[in-house]
Amino acid sequence: MTGREPKLDNDLFFVCSVIEQIGRATKNRRADVVTALGKNVVARYLELADVYHCEPIENTAAGLIEKRGIMAGNFDNTAGDFKAPTVFDIAKVYKRLIVDVAKNSDAAPVDALISVYTSWISDKISDYGCSMFYENPEYLYLSYLDGEPIKE
């Protein structure tokens, strides 16, 4: 075993990082970013992630913001009296959840990604004033399935 992540996991991590970077740069909810990108663009970036990841994440995000005409919003989840997690920390959380959703539902990865980002849990994960993004992957997956945070 090489200890390396499967290619799909790595590709999802890259796309989730781009989505997070766009969301922060434009102050948009992550669901709005995914909707603005559209399924075809998300699928293309998943397919070609190993090529696109050679560019700095900020450049990739800026290019997509311009190409897709993503306008500024008013969702600033990095302002506050807390240390916001990094783009990559949040991308890992989303990637793990998307992998679980795809694996357990037989959904295509792009469909699982869109489903997660456009569900209720995306706003909870993106609320850095609470602890949802710190929860373990199984809790997030079960909560996603339940439609609300599960009671422990």
Long-range contacts (C-beta under 8 A, 24 or more apart in sequence): 7-50, 8-99, 8-109, 9-95, 9-99, 10-49, 10-50, 11-46, 11-47, 11-49, 11-50, 11-109, 12-46, 12-94, 12-95, 12-98, 12-99, 12-109, 12-113, 13-88, 13-91, 13-92, 13-95, 14-45, 14-49, 14-52, 14-53, 14-91, 15-42, 15-45, 15-46, 15-49, 15-113, 16-90, 16-91, 16-92, 16-94, 16-95, 16-98, 16-113, 17-57, 17-87, 17-88, 17-91, 18-45, 18-52, 18-57, 18-60, 18-61, 18-64, 19-91, 19-94, 19-117, 20-87, 20-90, 20-91, 20-94, 21-57, 21-58, 21-60, 21-61, 21-87, 22-61, 22-64, 22-65, 22-70, 23-75, 23-77, 23-126, 24-77, 24-78, 24-87, 25-58, 25-61, 25-62, 25-65, 26-65, 26-70, 26-71, 26-72, 26-73, 27-72, 27-73, 27-74, 27-75, 27-76, 28-70, 28-72, 28-73, 28-75, 29-73, 29-75, 29-122, 29-123, 29-126, 30-117, 30-122, 30-126, 31-117, 31-118, 31-122, 31-123, 32-73, 32-75, 33-70, 33-117, 34-113, 34-114, 34-117, 34-118, 35-118, 36-68, 36-69, 36-70, 37-64, 37-68, 38-68, 39-110, 39-114, 41-68, 42-110, 42-113, 42-114, 43-110, 46-109, 46-110, 46-113, 57-87, 75-126, 77-126, 77-127, 77-128, 78-128, 80-128, 80-129, 82-128, 82-129, 84-128, 85-128, 85-133, 89-133, 90-125, 90-126, 90-133, 93-125, 93-133, 93-140, 94-125, 96-137, 96-140, 97-121, 97-125, 97-137, 97-140, 97-141, 97-144, 100-137, 100-140, 100-141, 101-141, 101-144, 104-141, 116-144, 119-144, 120-147, 120-148, 124-149
